[in-house]
Amino acid sequence: MTARALDPLQLAGLELGNRFVKTATYEGLSPEGRVSDGLIAHHADQARHGVALTTVAYAAVHPSGRTFADQLLVTRDAGLDRLADAVHSAGGRVSLQLSHCGGFSKHRAGGRPMGPSFALNAYGLAYGLPFVRPMTPDDMAETAAAYAEAAAIAVDAGVDALELHCGHGYLLSQFLSPAINRRRDDYGGSLANRLRFPLEVVHAIRARVGEAVPLLAKINLHDGIRGATGDEAVPIARALVEAGVHAIVPSGGLVQRSAFYLLRGEVPLSDMVRAESSWLQRISMRILGPLLVRRFPYSSSFFREQARALVDAVDAPVGLLGGVDSAAAVREAMAQGFSFVVMGRALLADPDFIERMAAGEDVVSRCTHCNQCVARMDQGVACVLDLPQT
């Protein structure tokens, strides 16, 4: 089964050299919303070490879609062409994660945060953005058009694939989640209604870039909060595939309410507090963090059993994300029918993971799941095991 992980994979009009995808892990390398040399080097290095498709994290499709200022904003002059060229020269392919933060923002330049329903924006309290305004039909039409325009810009720049971020409590996930979406119109209530806006976005992208461009969707298996049943992932995935999505990346959790559900392992709260730029936010996190930031124990391939339901039910390739940390985990994923594996921390800790596995080594990642990489993400993506000790 190791050999299958090294076999090519066809996604729409794109052939990948193997079944390894680098997941979107926020890089912290887009100052003022632009591609930097560091961002280019990071993704080119992933390709150089054997990743077939490396995913550029959190590319905001509209100025209102950034959670904070130094996130990549998709524009014609953002530098995506330089990034795509570098990844191609290194032997890989590149995907861009199309995103919008919705009501989860501390970026004042984007205006008042908007989402499916009126809500408290706890993330933005210390930045003068305490509330989320409900989106109007015009807001949704403008935002769907922004997704389509961002997709076209990416494809024109040479990006090979697109990942639609429908998870983790960002805008499309906010519409899908009954815990956040409390609308009483055609965009709230039933799952069919909650799916309406995400599907409009898929249709807008497809109409703009055509059917040949691979479109993946990252979705939640479970929101990771009490009261969420987790029984909607299959119909959500089926609806997205029917609308034109080519592959599903299952994940979970809401960054606002269950951030470490999607990571598992340690919660470096004190380091996260120190990384905050606002003194008011630091005080708030010190007081409320121990009550609100829940720890979820780590285990290898922690989403595998939940994600298996998609493999059996969805007529599209499904990847395994979450704790793919060894050659044994890769082999098990292939044996259970996953079409590809999606890796994050293991590739940060062990960039040569794929090369060593291809050489026959029974690789086990040295990642300790300390999540210090999360605490320091604004300083540039890196495994702390490689940083000078202070």
C-alpha positions as CSV (number, residue, x, y, z in Angstrom):
1,M,0.0,0.0,0.0
2,T,3.0,2.3,0.3
3,A,3.4,2.0,-3.4
4,R,-0.2,3.3,-4.0
5,A,0.6,6.5,-2.0
6,L,3.3,7.1,-4.5
7,D,1.1,6.5,-7.5
8,P,-0.2,9.4,-9.6
9,L,-3.7,10.9,-8.8
10,Q,-6.0,12.5,-11.3
11,L,-8.0,15.5,-10.1
12,A,-10.1,16.8,-12.9
13,G,-7.7,18.0,-15.6
14,L,-4.6,17.8,-13.3
15,E,-2.4,14.8,-12.7
16,L,-0.5,14.8,-9.4
17,G,2.7,12.9,-9.1
18,N,1.7,11.1,-5.9
19,R,-1.0,11.1,-3.2
20,F,0.6,13.6,-0.8
21,V,-1.0,17.0,-0.3
22,K,0.4,19.7,2.0
23,T,-2.5,21.1,3.9
24,A,-3.1,24.8,4.3
25,T,-1.3,25.7,7.5
26,Y,-1.2,29.5,8.0
27,E,2.2,30.7,6.9
28,G,2.4,34.2,8.4
29,L,4.4,35.2,5.3
30,S,2.1,37.6,3.5
31,P,2.9,41.1,4.8
32,E,0.3,43.6,3.7
33,G,-1.5,40.8,1.9
34,R,1.1,40.0,-0.7
35,V,3.2,37.0,-1.6
36,S,6.7,37.3,0.0
37,D,10.0,35.6,-0.9
38,G,9.5,33.5,2.3
39,L,6.1,32.3,1.2
40,I,7.5,31.3,-2.2
41,A,10.5,29.5,-0.5
42,H,8.2,27.6,1.9
43,H,6.0,26.1,-0.8
44,A,8.8,25.5,-3.3
45,D,10.6,23.6,-0.6
46,Q,7.5,21.4,0.0
47,A,7.5,20.5,-3.7
48,R,11.2,19.9,-3.8
49,H,10.8,17.3,-1.0
50,G,8.1,15.4,-2.9
51,V,4.8,17.0,-2.0
52,A,2.6,16.6,-5.1
53,L,0.2,19.5,-4.3
54,T,1.1,22.2,-1.8
55,T,-1.8,24.4,-0.5
56,V,-1.3,28.1,0.1
57,A,-3.3,28.9,3.2
58,Y,-6.0,31.4,3.7
59,A,-6.2,33.6,0.6
60,A,-8.9,36.2,1.2
61,V,-11.1,36.7,-1.8
62,H,-12.2,40.2,-0.7
63,P,-10.7,43.0,1.5
64,S,-13.5,42.3,4.0
65,G,-12.4,38.6,4.2
66,R,-9.2,38.9,6.2
67,T,-9.1,38.1,9.9
68,F,-6.1,40.4,10.2
69,A,-4.1,42.6,7.9
70,D,-1.1,40.4,7.0
71,Q,-3.1,37.6,5.4
72,L,-2.8,37.0,1.7
73,L,-5.4,39.0,-0.4
74,V,-6.1,37.7,-3.9
75,T,-5.3,40.5,-6.4
76,R,-3.7,40.7,-9.8
77,D,-0.5,42.1,-8.4
78,A,-0.3,39.9,-5.2
79,G,2.6,37.9,-6.7
80,L,0.8,34.5,-7.2
81,D,2.5,34.1,-10.5
82,R,6.0,34.1,-8.9
83,L,4.8,31.6,-6.4
84,A,3.3,29.2,-9.0
85,D,6.4,29.4,-11.1
86,A,8.7,28.5,-8.2
87,V,6.6,25.5,-7.2
88,H,6.5,24.3,-10.8
89,S,10.3,24.7,-11.1
90,A,10.6,22.6,-7.9
91,G,8.6,19.8,-9.5
92,G,5.2,20.2,-7.7
93,R,1.8,21.7,-8.2
94,V,0.2,24.5,-6.1
95,S,-3.4,25.0,-4.8
96,L,-4.8,28.2,-3.4
97,Q,-7.2,28.1,-0.4
98,L,-10.0,30.6,-1.2
99,S,-11.3,32.0,2.0
100,H,-13.4,34.7,3.7
101,C,-13.5,35.2,7.5
102,G,-17.1,36.3,7.7
103,G,-17.9,37.5,11.2
104,F,-14.6,36.3,12.7
105,S,-12.3,39.2,12.2
106,K,-10.1,41.8,14.0
107,H,-9.2,43.6,10.8
108,R,-10.7,47.1,10.9
109,A,-9.9,48.0,7.3
110,G,-12.5,45.4,6.2
111,G,-15.4,47.3,7.8
112,R,-17.8,45.8,10.2
113,P,-17.6,42.0,10.1
114,M,-20.5,40.3,8.4
115,G,-21.8,36.7,8.6
116,P,-25.0,34.8,8.3
117,S,-26.5,36.2,11.6
118,F,-26.1,38.9,14.1
119,A,-23.5,37.8,16.7
120,L,-20.8,38.8,19.1
121,N,-17.4,38.9,17.5
122,A,-15.3,38.0,20.6
123,Y,-12.2,37.8,18.4
124,G,-12.6,41.5,17.5
125,L,-13.7,42.9,20.8
126,A,-10.3,44.4,21.7
127,Y,-10.1,45.9,18.2
128,G,-13.3,47.8,18.2
129,L,-15.2,45.2,16.2
130,P,-17.6,43.7,18.7
131,F,-20.5,42.7,16.5
132,V,-21.3,40.7,13.3
133,R,-23.9,42.1,11.0
134,P,-26.2,39.7,9.1
135,M,-25.4,39.6,5.4
136,T,-27.9,40.8,2.9
137,P,-28.6,39.2,-0.5
138,D,-26.5,41.9,-2.1
139,D,-23.7,41.1,0.3
140,M,-23.9,37.4,-0.7
141,A,-24.0,38.2,-4.4
142,E,-21.0,40.5,-4.1
143,T,-19.1,37.9,-2.0
144,A,-19.9,35.0,-4.4
145,A,-18.6,37.2,-7.3
146,A,-15.4,37.9,-5.3
147,Y,-14.8,34.2,-4.9
148,A,-15.2,33.7,-8.7
149,E,-12.9,36.7,-9.4
150,A,-10.3,35.3,-7.0
151,A,-10.5,31.9,-8.7
152,A,-9.9,33.5,-12.1
153,I,-7.0,35.6,-10.8
154,A,-5.4,32.4,-9.4
155,V,-5.8,30.4,-12.5
156,D,-4.5,33.2,-14.7
157,A,-1.4,33.3,-12.4
158,G,-0.7,29.7,-13.0
159,V,-2.2,28.2,-9.8
160,D,-3.0,24.5,-10.5
161,A,-5.9,23.9,-8.2
162,L,-8.3,25.7,-5.8
163,E,-9.5,24.7,-2.3
164,L,-12.7,26.2,-1.2
165,H,-12.6,26.7,2.6
166,C,-15.9,25.5,4.0
167,G,-14.6,24.6,7.4
168,H,-13.2,25.8,10.7
169,G,-15.8,28.5,11.3
170,Y,-14.9,30.8,8.5
171,L,-17.7,32.3,6.3
172,L,-19.0,29.3,4.3
173,S,-18.6,27.2,7.5
174,Q,-20.6,29.8,9.4
175,F,-23.5,29.4,6.9
176,L,-23.3,25.6,7.2
177,S,-23.2,25.5,11.0
178,P,-26.5,25.6,12.8
179,A,-24.7,26.8,15.9
180,I,-23.8,30.1,14.0
181,N,-26.4,30.4,11.2
182,R,-29.7,31.4,12.9
183,R,-31.3,33.0,9.8
184,R,-35.0,32.6,9.2
185,D,-34.9,33.2,5.4
186,D,-33.9,30.9,2.5
187,Y,-30.3,30.8,3.8
188,G,-31.0,29.4,7.3
189,G,-32.8,26.6,9.1
190,S,-32.7,23.4,7.1
191,L,-29.5,22.0,5.8
192,A,-30.7,22.6,2.2
193,N,-31.1,26.3,3.1
194,R,-27.7,26.5,5.0
195,L,-26.1,24.9,1.9
196,R,-27.6,27.5,-0.4
197,F,-24.9,30.2,-0.2
198,P,-21.9,27.8,-0.3
199,L,-23.4,26.2,-3.4
200,E,-23.9,29.6,-5.0
201,V,-20.2,30.2,-4.5
202,V,-19.3,26.9,-6.1
203,H,-21.5,27.6,-9.1
204,A,-20.0,31.1,-9.4
205,I,-16.5,29.7,-9.4
206,R,-17.3,27.0,-11.9
207,A,-19.0,29.5,-14.3
208,R,-15.9,31.6,-14.2
209,V,-13.0,29.1,-14.5
210,G,-14.7,26.1,-16.1
211,E,-14.8,22.5,-15.2
212,A,-11.2,21.5,-15.9
213,V,-9.7,23.4,-12.9
214,P,-9.6,21.1,-9.9
215,L,-11.7,22.4,-7.0
216,L,-11.3,20.8,-3.6
217,A,-13.5,21.7,-0.6
218,K,-12.4,21.6,3.0
219,I,-15.4,20.8,5.2
220,N,-16.1,20.0,8.8
221,L,-16.8,16.5,9.9
222,H,-17.9,18.0,13.2
223,D,-17.9,21.5,14.7
224,G,-16.2,20.2,17.8
225,I,-18.7,21.9,20.2
226,R,-21.3,20.4,22.5
227,G,-24.6,19.9,20.9
228,A,-23.2,19.5,17.3
229,T,-24.2,16.1,16.0
230,G,-21.7,15.7,13.1
231,D,-24.2,13.9,11.0
232,E,-24.3,16.4,8.2
233,A,-20.9,15.9,6.7
234,V,-22.0,13.3,4.1
235,P,-24.9,15.3,2.7
236,I,-22.8,18.5,2.6
237,A,-20.0,16.6,0.8
238,R,-22.5,15.1,-1.7
239,A,-24.1,18.5,-2.4
240,L,-20.7,20.1,-3.0
241,V,-19.6,17.3,-5.4
242,E,-22.8,17.5,-7.3
243,A,-22.3,21.3,-7.7
244,G,-18.8,20.9,-9.1
245,V,-16.3,20.1,-6.4
246,H,-13.8,17.5,-7.4
247,A,-12.4,16.3,-4.1
248,I,-13.2,16.6,-0.4
249,V,-10.7,17.4,2.5
250,P,-12.5,16.5,5.8
251,S,-11.5,18.4,8.9
252,G,-13.3,19.8,11.9
253,G,-13.7,22.5,14.6
254,L,-14.5,26.1,14.8
255,V,-11.6,28.4,15.3
256,Q,-13.8,30.7,17.4
257,R,-15.0,28.0,19.8
258,S,-13.0,24.8,19.4
259,A,-9.8,25.7,17.8
260,F,-7.8,22.7,19.0
261,Y,-10.4,20.2,17.8
262,L,-8.7,20.5,14.4
263,L,-5.2,20.2,15.8
264,R,-5.2,18.0,18.9
265,G,-2.3,17.9,21.4
266,E,-1.0,20.6,23.7
267,V,-2.6,24.1,24.1
268,P,0.3,26.6,24.4
269,L,-2.0,29.3,25.8
270,S,0.7,31.4,27.5
271,D,2.6,31.6,24.3
272,M,-0.5,32.5,22.3
273,V,-1.2,35.3,24.8
274,R,2.3,36.7,24.4
275,A,1.9,36.7,20.6
276,E,-1.2,39.0,20.8
277,S,-0.5,42.6,19.7
278,S,-3.4,44.1,21.8
279,W,-2.9,44.5,25.5
280,L,-6.7,44.2,26.0
281,Q,-6.8,41.0,24.0
282,R,-3.9,39.6,26.1
283,I,-5.7,40.3,29.3
284,S,-8.9,38.8,28.0
285,M,-7.1,35.6,26.9
286,R,-5.3,35.3,30.2
287,I,-8.6,35.5,32.1
288,L,-11.0,33.6,29.7
289,G,-8.5,31.4,27.8
290,P,-8.4,28.6,30.4
291,L,-12.2,28.4,30.3
292,L,-12.7,28.7,26.6
293,V,-9.7,27.0,24.9
294,R,-10.4,23.3,25.3
295,R,-7.7,20.7,24.9
296,F,-8.4,17.6,22.7
297,P,-6.0,14.7,23.1
298,Y,-3.9,13.7,20.2
299,S,-3.9,10.4,18.4
300,S,-2.6,9.3,15.1
301,S,-5.0,9.8,12.2
302,F,-7.6,11.2,14.6
303,F,-10.2,12.0,11.9
304,R,-9.9,8.7,10.2
305,E,-13.0,6.9,11.6
306,Q,-15.2,9.9,11.0
307,A,-13.9,10.5,7.5
308,R,-14.4,6.9,6.5
309,A,-18.1,7.7,6.1
310,L,-17.3,10.1,3.3
311,V,-15.1,7.5,1.5
312,D,-18.0,5.1,1.3
313,A,-20.7,7.7,0.5
314,V,-19.2,10.3,-1.8
315,D,-18.5,9.8,-5.5
316,A,-15.2,11.8,-5.5
317,P,-11.7,11.5,-4.1
318,V,-11.6,12.0,-0.3
319,G,-8.4,12.8,1.6
320,L,-7.3,11.9,5.1
321,L,-6.3,14.9,7.2
322,G,-5.5,15.0,10.9
323,G,-2.6,13.3,12.5
324,V,-1.1,11.5,9.4
325,D,2.2,11.2,11.2
326,S,3.9,8.0,10.0
327,A,4.3,5.7,7.1
328,A,2.0,3.3,8.9
329,A,-0.7,5.9,9.0
330,V,-0.3,6.6,5.2
331,R,-0.5,2.8,4.5
332,E,-3.7,2.5,6.6
333,A,-5.3,5.5,4.9
334,M,-4.6,3.9,1.5
335,A,-5.9,0.5,2.7
336,Q,-9.2,2.1,3.9
337,G,-9.9,3.8,0.5
338,F,-8.7,7.4,1.0
339,S,-7.5,8.7,-2.3
340,F,-4.8,11.0,-0.8
341,V,-3.3,12.1,2.5
342,V,-3.2,15.7,3.6
343,M,-0.4,16.5,6.0
344,G,0.6,19.6,8.0
345,R,2.6,19.5,11.2
346,A,4.4,16.2,10.2
347,L,5.7,17.9,7.0
348,L,6.8,21.0,9.0
349,A,8.7,18.8,11.4
350,D,10.0,16.4,8.8
351,P,10.2,18.0,5.3
352,D,11.9,14.9,3.9
353,F,9.1,12.6,5.1
354,I,7.9,11.6,1.6
355,E,11.5,11.1,0.3
356,R,12.3,8.8,3.2
357,M,9.1,6.9,2.8
358,A,9.8,6.5,-0.9
359,A,13.2,5.1,0.0
360,G,11.6,2.4,2.0
361,E,12.0,3.9,5.5
362,D,9.2,3.2,8.0
363,V,9.0,6.9,8.9
364,V,7.6,8.2,12.1
365,S,7.3,12.0,12.4
366,R,9.3,13.7,15.2
367,C,6.4,16.2,15.7
368,T,5.5,16.3,19.4
369,H,2.1,18.0,18.9
370,C,3.2,20.8,21.2
371,N,1.4,23.2,18.8
372,Q,4.1,25.9,19.4
373,C,4.0,26.3,15.7
374,V,0.5,27.6,16.1
375,A,1.4,30.1,18.9
376,R,4.1,31.6,16.7
377,M,2.4,31.5,13.3
378,D,2.5,35.2,12.8
379,Q,6.3,35.1,12.9
380,G,6.5,32.7,9.9
381,V,5.6,29.0,9.6
382,A,8.2,26.8,11.2
383,C,8.6,23.8,13.5
384,V,10.0,25.0,16.8
385,L,12.3,21.9,17.0
386,D,14.4,23.6,14.3
387,L,14.5,27.0,15.9
388,P,17.4,28.2,18.2
389,Q,16.6,27.5,21.8
390,T,16.5,30.6,24.0
